[in-house]
Amino acid sequence: MDQGMGVMYGFSIVAILFQLLYLVCIGLGIYGLVLFIKLARRGITALEIYIGKHRDPNQRMDQNNRV
């Protein structure tokens, strides 16, 4: 009977470890998604600045004529 209980406890420990690993993977996935969103927002801002600097000079508006 002791061996049966040992195996049962062994399986429960393995199951708990897998659940913890699963939760860690979900947490890292969410963290990676947040970092990717921050990177994308910075990229969009940088692209807007680049486009603003390299726009055709004839189409540029001065500070007073902004819409």
FIKOLZA-1660 file (N, C-alpha, C; in steps of 0.1 Angstrom, whole numbers, plus 5000, padded with zeros to 4 digits):
% residues 67
   i   px   py   pz ch aa at
   1 5008 4988 5000  A  M  N
   1 5000 5000 5000  A  M CA
   1 5008 5013 5000  A  M  C
   2 5020 5012 5006  A  D  N
   2 5029 5024 5007  A  D CA
   2 5034 5028 4993  A  D  C
   3 5037 5018 4985  A  Q  N
   3 5042 5021 4972  A  Q CA
   3 5031 5028 4963  A  Q  C
   4 5019 5024 4965  A  G  N
   4 5008 5030 4957  A  G CA
   4 5006 5044 4961  A  G  C
   5 5007 5047 4974  A  M  N
   5 5005 5061 4979  A  M CA
   5 5017 5069 4974  A  M  C
   6 5029 5064 4974  A  G  N
   6 5040 5071 4969  A  G CA
   6 5039 5075 4954  A  G  C
   7 5034 5066 4946  A  V  N
   7 5032 5069 4932  A  V CA
   7 5021 5079 4931  A  V  C
   8 5011 5079 4939  A  M  N
   8 5000 5088 4938  A  M CA
   8 5005 5102 4942  A  M  C
   9 5013 5103 4952  A  Y  N
   9 5019 5116 4956  A  Y CA
   9 5028 5121 4945  A  Y  C
  10 5036 5112 4939  A  G  N
  10 5045 5116 4929  A  G CA
  10 5038 5122 4917  A  G  C
  11 5027 5116 4913  A  F  N
  11 5019 5121 4902  A  F CA
  11 5013 5135 4905  A  F  C
  12 5009 5136 4917  A  S  N
  12 5003 5149 4921  A  S CA
  12 5014 5160 4921  A  S  C
  13 5026 5157 4925  A  I  N
  13 5037 5167 4925  A  I CA
  13 5040 5171 4911  A  I  C
  14 5041 5161 4902  A  V  N
  14 5044 5163 4888  A  V CA
  14 5033 5172 4882  A  V  C
  15 5020 5169 4885  A  A  N
  15 5009 5177 4880  A  A CA
  15 5010 5191 4885  A  A  C
  16 5013 5193 4898  A  I  N
  16 5014 5207 4903  A  I CA
  16 5026 5214 4896  A  I  C
  17 5037 5207 4894  A  L  N
  17 5048 5214 4887  A  L CA
  17 5045 5218 4873  A  L  C
  18 5037 5209 4866  A  F  N
  18 5033 5212 4852  A  F CA
  18 5023 5224 4852  A  F  C
  19 5015 5225 4862  A  Q  N
  19 5005 5236 4863  A  Q CA
  19 5013 5249 4866  A  Q  C
  20 5023 5249 4874  A  L  N
  20 5031 5260 4877  A  L CA
  20 5039 5265 4864  A  L  C
  21 5044 5255 4857  A  L  N
  21 5051 5258 4845  A  L CA
  21 5042 5264 4834  A  L  C
  22 5029 5259 4834  A  Y  N
  22 5019 5265 4825  A  Y CA
  22 5016 5279 4828  A  Y  C
  23 5015 5282 4841  A  L  N
  23 5012 5296 4846  A  L CA
  23 5023 5305 4843  A  L  C
  24 5036 5300 4845  A  V  N
  24 5047 5308 4842  A  V CA
  24 5048 5311 4827  A  V  C
  25 5045 5302 4818  A  C  N
  25 5045 5304 4804  A  C CA
  25 5034 5314 4800  A  C  C
  26 5022 5313 4806  A  I  N
  26 5012 5323 4803  A  I CA
  26 5016 5337 4807  A  I  C
  27 5022 5338 4819  A  G  N
  27 5027 5351 4824  A  G CA
  27 5038 5357 4815  A  G  C
  28 5047 5348 4810  A  L  N
  28 5058 5353 4801  A  L CA
  28 5052 5357 4788  A  L  C
  29 5042 5350 4783  A  G  N
  29 5035 5354 4771  A  G CA
  29 5028 5367 4772  A  G  C
  30 5022 5370 4783  A  I  N
  30 5015 5383 4785  A  I CA
  30 5026 5394 4786  A  I  C
  31 5036 5391 4793  A  Y  N
  31 5047 5401 4794  A  Y CA
  31 5053 5404 4781  A  Y  C
  32 5056 5394 4772  A  G  N
  32 5061 5396 4759  A  G CA
  32 5052 5404 4750  A  G  C
  33 5039 5401 4752  A  L  N
  33 5029 5409 4744  A  L CA
  33 5029 5424 4748  A  L  C
  34 5030 5427 4761  A  V  N
  34 5031 5441 4765  A  V CA
  34 5043 5447 4759  A  V  C
  35 5055 5440 4760  A  L  N
  35 5067 5446 4754  A  L CA
  35 5066 5448 4739  A  L  C
  36 5060 5439 4732  A  F  N
  36 5058 5441 4718  A  F CA
  36 5049 5453 4715  A  F  C
  37 5039 5455 4722  A  I  N
  37 5030 5466 4720  A  I CA
  37 5037 5479 4723  A  I  C
  38 5046 5480 4733  A  K  N
  38 5054 5492 4736  A  K CA
  38 5063 5494 4724  A  K  C
  39 5069 5484 4719  A  L  N
  39 5079 5485 4708  A  L CA
  39 5072 5490 4696  A  L  C
  40 5060 5485 4693  A  A  N
  40 5052 5489 4681  A  A CA
  40 5048 5504 4682  A  A  C
  41 5044 5508 4694  A  R  N
  41 5041 5522 4696  A  R CA
  41 5052 5531 4694  A  R  C
  42 5064 5527 4699  A  R  N
  42 5076 5535 4696  A  R CA
  42 5080 5535 4681  A  R  C
  43 5078 5524 4675  A  G  N
  43 5081 5524 4660  A  G CA
  43 5072 5533 4652  A  G  C
  44 5059 5533 4656  A  I  N
  44 5049 5542 4649  A  I CA
  44 5053 5556 4651  A  I  C
  45 5057 5560 4664  A  T  N
  45 5061 5574 4667  A  T CA
  45 5074 5577 4659  A  T  C
  46 5083 5568 4658  A  A  N
  46 5096 5571 4651  A  A CA
  46 5093 5572 4636  A  A  C
  47 5083 5564 4631  A  L  N
  47 5080 5565 4616  A  L CA
  47 5073 5579 4614  A  L  C
  48 5064 5583 4623  A  E  N
  48 5058 5596 4621  A  E CA
  48 5068 5607 4621  A  E  C
  49 5078 5607 4630  A  I  N
  49 5088 5617 4630  A  I CA
  49 5096 5617 4617  A  I  C
  50 5100 5605 4613  A  Y  N
  50 5108 5603 4600  A  Y CA
  50 5100 5609 4588  A  Y  C
  51 5088 5606 4587  A  I  N
  51 5079 5611 4576  A  I CA
  51 5078 5626 4577  A  I  C
  52 5077 5631 4589  A  G  N
  52 5076 5646 4591  A  G CA
  52 5088 5653 4587  A  G  C
  53 5100 5647 4589  A  K  N
  53 5112 5653 4586  A  K CA
  53 5115 5652 4571  A  K  C
  54 5111 5641 4564  A  H  N
  54 5114 5639 4550  A  H CA
  54 5103 5642 4541  A  H  C
  55 5093 5649 4545  A  R  N
  55 5082 5652 4537  A  R CA
  55 5086 5662 4526  A  R  C
  56 5080 5663 4515  A  D  N
  56 5083 5673 4504  A  D CA
  56 5082 5687 4510  A  D  C
  57 5092 5695 4508  A  P  N
  57 5092 5709 4514  A  P CA
  57 5080 5717 4509  A  P  C
  58 5075 5714 4497  A  N  N
  58 5064 5722 4492  A  N CA
  58 5051 5719 4500  A  N  C
  59 5050 5707 4506  A  Q  N
  59 5038 5703 4513  A  Q CA
  59 5038 5706 4528  A  Q  C
  60 5050 5711 4532  A  R  N
  60 5051 5714 4547  A  R CA
  60 5042 5726 4551  A  R  C
  61 5037 5725 4562  A  M  N
  61 5029 5736 4568  A  M CA
  61 5037 5742 4579  A  M  C
  62 5036 5755 4580  A  D  N
  62 5043 5761 4592  A  D CA
  62 5035 5759 4604  A  D  C
  63 5040 5764 4615  A  Q  N
  63 5033 5762 4628  A  Q CA
  63 5019 5769 4629  A  Q  C
  64 5018 5780 4622  A  N  N
  64 5005 5787 4623  A  N CA
  64 4994 5781 4614  A  N  C
  65 4997 5774 4604  A  N  N
  65 4987 5768 4595  A  N CA
  65 4984 5754 4598  A  N  C
  66 4986 5749 4610  A  R  N
  66 4983 5735 4613  A  R CA
  66 4968 5733 4614  A  R  C
  67 4964 5721 4610  A  V  N
  67 4950 5718 4610  A  V CA
  67 4947 5710 4623  A  V  C
% end
